[in-house]
Amino acid sequence: MARRRANKWQLPHRPLGMEPDRSRVEVGADGYDYEVRPIAGARATKTYRCPGCDHEIRSGTAHVVVWPAGLGESAVDDRRHWHTPCWSNRANRGPTRTWS
């Protein structure tokens, strides 16, 4: 007889803040490595300005958060929120704002 899969109430609980790391490292056109983390629309609660197109990323919009690799996620000042297509096409045009 086949075993039944445990339902979500029987699985061990993971403490808050211990979400699996979904970030990936990408090499930019400038030769630097960047950590890229996708943000689901349900988790996007604030409005940000995309450095690729200089338009707002409204709350509830899925996007990516990008920061230079090697600094760790604690480098809050270096993180930038990008529209996903703007980040994917960043090599086709330069950013409208600098990373300074």
ChimeraX commands (.cxc) that place a marker at each C-alpha (Angstrom):
marker #1 position 0.00,0.00,0.00 radius 0.5
marker #1 position 1.33,3.45,-0.89 radius 0.5
marker #1 position 2.16,5.89,1.86 radius 0.5
marker #1 position 0.16,9.05,2.14 radius 0.5
marker #1 position 1.96,12.36,1.96 radius 0.5
marker #1 position 1.83,14.44,5.14 radius 0.5
marker #1 position -0.36,17.51,4.93 radius 0.5
marker #1 position 1.01,20.97,5.69 radius 0.5
marker #1 position -0.17,20.81,9.31 radius 0.5
marker #1 position 1.97,17.75,9.99 radius 0.5
marker #1 position 5.18,19.20,8.54 radius 0.5
marker #1 position 7.76,20.74,10.88 radius 0.5
marker #1 position 7.42,24.48,11.26 radius 0.5
marker #1 position 10.11,26.83,10.00 radius 0.5
marker #1 position 10.70,29.92,12.17 radius 0.5
marker #1 position 9.77,33.27,10.64 radius 0.5
marker #1 position 12.61,34.88,8.76 radius 0.5
marker #1 position 14.07,31.50,7.86 radius 0.5
marker #1 position 12.81,31.43,4.29 radius 0.5
marker #1 position 14.88,29.55,1.73 radius 0.5
marker #1 position 17.36,31.75,-0.10 radius 0.5
marker #1 position 16.05,32.27,-3.63 radius 0.5
marker #1 position 18.73,34.70,-4.73 radius 0.5
marker #1 position 21.03,33.96,-7.63 radius 0.5
marker #1 position 24.28,35.52,-8.81 radius 0.5
marker #1 position 24.43,37.12,-12.26 radius 0.5
marker #1 position 27.34,38.74,-14.06 radius 0.5
marker #1 position 26.56,42.23,-15.30 radius 0.5
marker #1 position 27.73,43.81,-18.54 radius 0.5
marker #1 position 30.19,45.80,-16.43 radius 0.5
marker #1 position 31.89,42.56,-15.34 radius 0.5
marker #1 position 30.72,42.74,-11.73 radius 0.5
marker #1 position 28.68,40.04,-10.01 radius 0.5
marker #1 position 25.23,40.91,-8.68 radius 0.5
marker #1 position 22.93,39.00,-6.38 radius 0.5
marker #1 position 19.38,38.99,-7.74 radius 0.5
marker #1 position 16.36,38.05,-5.64 radius 0.5
marker #1 position 12.85,37.87,-7.10 radius 0.5
marker #1 position 10.09,39.48,-5.02 radius 0.5
marker #1 position 6.55,38.16,-5.44 radius 0.5
marker #1 position 3.79,40.69,-5.92 radius 0.5
marker #1 position 2.12,39.60,-2.68 radius 0.5
marker #1 position 5.30,40.48,-0.74 radius 0.5
marker #1 position 5.88,43.84,-2.42 radius 0.5
marker #1 position 4.38,46.28,0.07 radius 0.5
marker #1 position 6.18,49.53,-0.75 radius 0.5
marker #1 position 6.63,51.70,-3.82 radius 0.5
marker #1 position 10.15,51.91,-5.29 radius 0.5
marker #1 position 11.70,53.67,-8.29 radius 0.5
marker #1 position 13.31,51.43,-10.91 radius 0.5
marker #1 position 16.81,52.63,-11.89 radius 0.5
marker #1 position 16.38,51.09,-15.36 radius 0.5
marker #1 position 13.38,53.09,-16.54 radius 0.5
marker #1 position 12.97,55.65,-13.73 radius 0.5
marker #1 position 9.30,54.65,-13.29 radius 0.5
marker #1 position 7.65,53.57,-10.06 radius 0.5
marker #1 position 7.37,49.95,-9.01 radius 0.5
marker #1 position 4.04,50.08,-7.22 radius 0.5
marker #1 position 3.16,47.91,-4.26 radius 0.5
marker #1 position 1.80,44.55,-5.33 radius 0.5
marker #1 position 4.04,44.40,-8.42 radius 0.5
marker #1 position 6.46,41.50,-8.76 radius 0.5
marker #1 position 10.04,42.68,-9.31 radius 0.5
marker #1 position 13.67,41.86,-8.45 radius 0.5
marker #1 position 16.01,43.24,-5.80 radius 0.5
marker #1 position 19.63,43.53,-6.90 radius 0.5
marker #1 position 22.82,44.28,-4.95 radius 0.5
marker #1 position 26.55,43.78,-5.61 radius 0.5
marker #1 position 27.63,40.23,-4.78 radius 0.5
marker #1 position 29.98,39.65,-1.91 radius 0.5
marker #1 position 28.51,42.37,0.30 radius 0.5
marker #1 position 25.82,40.13,1.74 radius 0.5
marker #1 position 22.17,41.01,2.14 radius 0.5
marker #1 position 23.04,43.30,5.04 radius 0.5
marker #1 position 24.23,45.95,2.54 radius 0.5
marker #1 position 20.83,47.67,2.57 radius 0.5
marker #1 position 22.15,50.91,1.08 radius 0.5
marker #1 position 23.41,49.08,-2.03 radius 0.5
marker #1 position 20.16,47.26,-2.87 radius 0.5
marker #1 position 18.10,48.44,-5.83 radius 0.5
marker #1 position 14.59,47.39,-6.82 radius 0.5
marker #1 position 14.19,46.82,-10.58 radius 0.5
marker #1 position 11.28,45.85,-12.81 radius 0.5
marker #1 position 12.07,42.31,-13.95 radius 0.5
marker #1 position 12.12,43.25,-17.69 radius 0.5
marker #1 position 14.27,46.32,-16.98 radius 0.5
marker #1 position 16.85,44.14,-15.19 radius 0.5
marker #1 position 16.77,41.54,-17.98 radius 0.5
marker #1 position 17.31,44.21,-20.66 radius 0.5
marker #1 position 19.78,46.40,-18.79 radius 0.5
marker #1 position 22.55,45.65,-21.30 radius 0.5
marker #1 position 20.48,47.25,-24.07 radius 0.5
marker #1 position 20.42,50.63,-22.35 radius 0.5
marker #1 position 22.18,52.23,-19.44 radius 0.5
marker #1 position 20.59,52.91,-16.09 radius 0.5
marker #1 position 19.01,56.31,-15.56 radius 0.5
marker #1 position 20.50,56.54,-12.08 radius 0.5
marker #1 position 23.93,55.64,-10.76 radius 0.5
marker #1 position 24.75,53.12,-8.03 radius 0.5
marker #1 position 26.67,55.68,-5.97 radius 0.5
marker link #1:1,2 radius 0.2
marker link #1:2,3 radius 0.2
marker link #1:3,4 radius 0.2
marker link #1:4,5 radius 0.2
marker link #1:5,6 radius 0.2
marker link #1:6,7 radius 0.2
marker link #1:7,8 radius 0.2
marker link #1:8,9 radius 0.2
marker link #1:9,10 radius 0.2
marker link #1:10,11 radius 0.2
marker link #1:11,12 radius 0.2
marker link #1:12,13 radius 0.2
marker link #1:13,14 radius 0.2
marker link #1:14,15 radius 0.2
marker link #1:15,16 radius 0.2
marker link #1:16,17 radius 0.2
marker link #1:17,18 radius 0.2
marker link #1:18,19 radius 0.2
marker link #1:19,20 radius 0.2
marker link #1:20,21 radius 0.2
marker link #1:21,22 radius 0.2
marker link #1:22,23 radius 0.2
marker link #1:23,24 radius 0.2
marker link #1:24,25 radius 0.2
marker link #1:25,26 radius 0.2
marker link #1:26,27 radius 0.2
marker link #1:27,28 radius 0.2
marker link #1:28,29 radius 0.2
marker link #1:29,30 radius 0.2
marker link #1:30,31 radius 0.2
marker link #1:31,32 radius 0.2
marker link #1:32,33 radius 0.2
marker link #1:33,34 radius 0.2
marker link #1:34,35 radius 0.2
marker link #1:35,36 radius 0.2
marker link #1:36,37 radius 0.2
marker link #1:37,38 radius 0.2
marker link #1:38,39 radius 0.2
marker link #1:39,40 radius 0.2
marker link #1:40,41 radius 0.2
marker link #1:41,42 radius 0.2
marker link #1:42,43 radius 0.2
marker link #1:43,44 radius 0.2
marker link #1:44,45 radius 0.2
marker link #1:45,46 radius 0.2
marker link #1:46,47 radius 0.2
marker link #1:47,48 radius 0.2
marker link #1:48,49 radius 0.2
marker link #1:49,50 radius 0.2
marker link #1:50,51 radius 0.2
marker link #1:51,52 radius 0.2
marker link #1:52,53 radius 0.2
marker link #1:53,54 radius 0.2
marker link #1:54,55 radius 0.2
marker link #1:55,56 radius 0.2
marker link #1:56,57 radius 0.2
marker link #1:57,58 radius 0.2
marker link #1:58,59 radius 0.2
marker link #1:59,60 radius 0.2
marker link #1:60,61 radius 0.2
marker link #1:61,62 radius 0.2
marker link #1:62,63 radius 0.2
marker link #1:63,64 radius 0.2
marker link #1:64,65 radius 0.2
marker link #1:65,66 radius 0.2
marker link #1:66,67 radius 0.2
marker link #1:67,68 radius 0.2
marker link #1:68,69 radius 0.2
marker link #1:69,70 radius 0.2
marker link #1:70,71 radius 0.2
marker link #1:71,72 radius 0.2
marker link #1:72,73 radius 0.2
marker link #1:73,74 radius 0.2
marker link #1:74,75 radius 0.2
marker link #1:75,76 radius 0.2
marker link #1:76,77 radius 0.2
marker link #1:77,78 radius 0.2
marker link #1:78,79 radius 0.2
marker link #1:79,80 radius 0.2
marker link #1:80,81 radius 0.2
marker link #1:81,82 radius 0.2
marker link #1:82,83 radius 0.2
marker link #1:83,84 radius 0.2
marker link #1:84,85 radius 0.2
marker link #1:85,86 radius 0.2
marker link #1:86,87 radius 0.2
marker link #1:87,88 radius 0.2
marker link #1:88,89 radius 0.2
marker link #1:89,90 radius 0.2
marker link #1:90,91 radius 0.2
marker link #1:91,92 radius 0.2
marker link #1:92,93 radius 0.2
marker link #1:93,94 radius 0.2
marker link #1:94,95 radius 0.2
marker link #1:95,96 radius 0.2
marker link #1:96,97 radius 0.2
marker link #1:97,98 radius 0.2
marker link #1:98,99 radius 0.2
marker link #1:99,100 radius 0.2
view
